[in-house]
Amino acid sequence: MTITLRQESAAGASTKNSTLTYAELDNTIIDLLQNKILPIQIDANSGSVKVGEAQSNGVFTITGGTNITTAVTEDSAGNANLSITGTTFMANLTDDGSPQLSASLDVNGQSIVSVSNGDINITPNGSGKVVLDGLNYPTADGTAGEYLVTDGSNNLSFQSLAIVGGTDITVTQPDSSGAFSIAFSGSAGISDVVSDSTPQLGGNLDVNSNDIVSVSNGNIDIQPDGTGKTNIKNMTYDENIHTITYGSNITPEPTDGPIQQILLTGSVNFQGFATEIEGATITLVITQDGTGNRTFAEDLDSAGRMLFAGGTQTLSTAANAIDIMTITFIGGIYFASLSTNFS
């Protein structure tokens, strides 16, 4: 075999422009291997390897592992590009014996749960606090019967609940289970409703065989609103008869009662109701005294506002005679019906 060199610019090459001897060819190849082809040293966390040198490791292989793949490509410039791809680099958090977050943990719409009825413990170190929604929870549990209370500045603490009784009310503080006992030693129910200025019934009022009464001769008014009506069912009467003190001029008051009486010791003039309430009605029992001949006349005004059934308005004149007159006020007119000589 004959090798002839045509160039000599490269360092280490033979400068001879003629046929090489075997020794000259060997020297050229040795120079190529020792001086021109240099090894690549690859270092890792563990181990160091040189590749590319004759009689040494010749191939550098990068192989993927679980869920990791590798690929080597050559670009248009002749450069080698290594791609490492993977889906999940750590299959379970259990693979990390002391995991630490490098950023906020996004639960991504999921929850932190336990299995087998296990607890979920969140324990801060030292004086650290567990902060939930801006609230600072105590680091230790309270005592039995205590409850969580806030100071208004996002700090929660355990406090005891103090309940103080009042009139006829005794409070026993919590027992071993944390329960309070409240006992009322007064009479059953409330003593009155005067403290409620707008009382309303939540059900039917049961008088329980008692009466609705007033004091100091006070009236008992039942007043429906607007067009509402007062409905009284199964009504029985136990009416007090109001006595009108005789006077030559009388103005009966309807609110004194629907049945009133007067003993005439002289003639009398009717001057209308003291309170002209639409629909007000009085049944007036008129009794002559022992003399008799006492008269009844209307003295309202000149408008003739009192009308008598059948035009009859003359009383019985006998001594001790009894007449009954019913008077109703409607639309500004007094309508009267007289029944005479009850005997």
Summary of the structure (lengths in Angstrom):
residues: 343
radius of gyration: 59.0
end to end distance: 175.9
largest distance: 185.7
contacts: 612
relative contact order: 0.05
helix: 7%
strand: 27%
